[in-house]
Amino acid sequence: MSRSALEVEWEAQPDDPDSEDLGYDLDDWERIRASGVDSEKFLYLPEDEELLREEAFVVAAPAAVVDLLDNR
């Protein structure tokens, strides 16, 4: 079975592409442990207050958060 041009192009891409090539803008976020019964949950807030005003935040369980350097 022959591979499609898309498959060939996909496999030719680098394992660690430049974030700008992906259209990402890197920002600093602060991790805050949730208080209360379940202390294994975290709230991630952007350090840029303007983003916070735009409702940019993430609530995540520990299993949902991975270090991208370890999980490529």
C-alpha positions in Angstrom: 0.0 0.0 0.0 1.5 3.4 -0.9 1.5 6.2 1.5 -0.3 9.4 0.7 1.5 12.7 0.1 0.0 14.0 3.4 1.5 11.0 5.3 4.9 11.6 3.8 4.7 15.3 4.6 3.6 14.6 8.2 6.4 12.2 8.8 8.9 14.7 7.4 8.0 17.3 10.1 10.5 17.8 13.0 9.7 16.2 16.4 10.3 19.6 18.0 8.9 22.3 15.7 9.3 26.0 16.5 6.3 27.3 18.4 6.0 30.2 15.9 5.6 27.7 13.1 2.6 26.3 14.9 1.1 29.8 15.4 1.6 29.7 19.2 2.5 32.6 21.4 4.2 31.5 24.6 3.0 33.2 27.8 3.8 32.7 31.5 1.0 31.2 33.6 0.8 30.7 37.3 -0.3 27.4 38.8 -2.5 27.7 41.9 -3.5 24.6 43.9 -7.3 24.6 44.5 -8.3 24.9 48.1 -11.0 22.7 49.7 -11.6 19.0 49.7 -9.7 18.0 46.5 -6.3 19.6 46.8 -5.0 17.7 43.7 -6.7 20.2 41.3 -5.0 23.2 40.0 -6.1 26.5 38.4 -3.8 28.0 35.8 -3.9 31.8 35.4 -2.1 33.9 32.9 0.4 36.4 34.5 -0.9 39.0 32.0 -3.9 40.6 33.7 -5.4 41.6 30.3 -5.7 37.9 29.4 -7.4 37.2 32.7 -9.9 39.9 31.9 -10.6 38.0 28.7 -11.5 34.9 30.8 -8.3 33.0 29.9 -7.8 30.3 32.5 -7.6 26.5 32.8 -8.8 24.2 35.5 -7.1 20.8 35.3 -6.8 17.5 37.2 -3.2 16.3 37.8 -3.6 13.5 35.2 -4.5 16.0 32.5 -1.3 18.0 32.9 2.0 16.7 31.4 5.4 18.2 30.8 5.7 18.6 27.1 9.4 17.9 27.3 8.7 14.5 28.7 5.6 13.7 26.5 6.4 14.3 22.9 
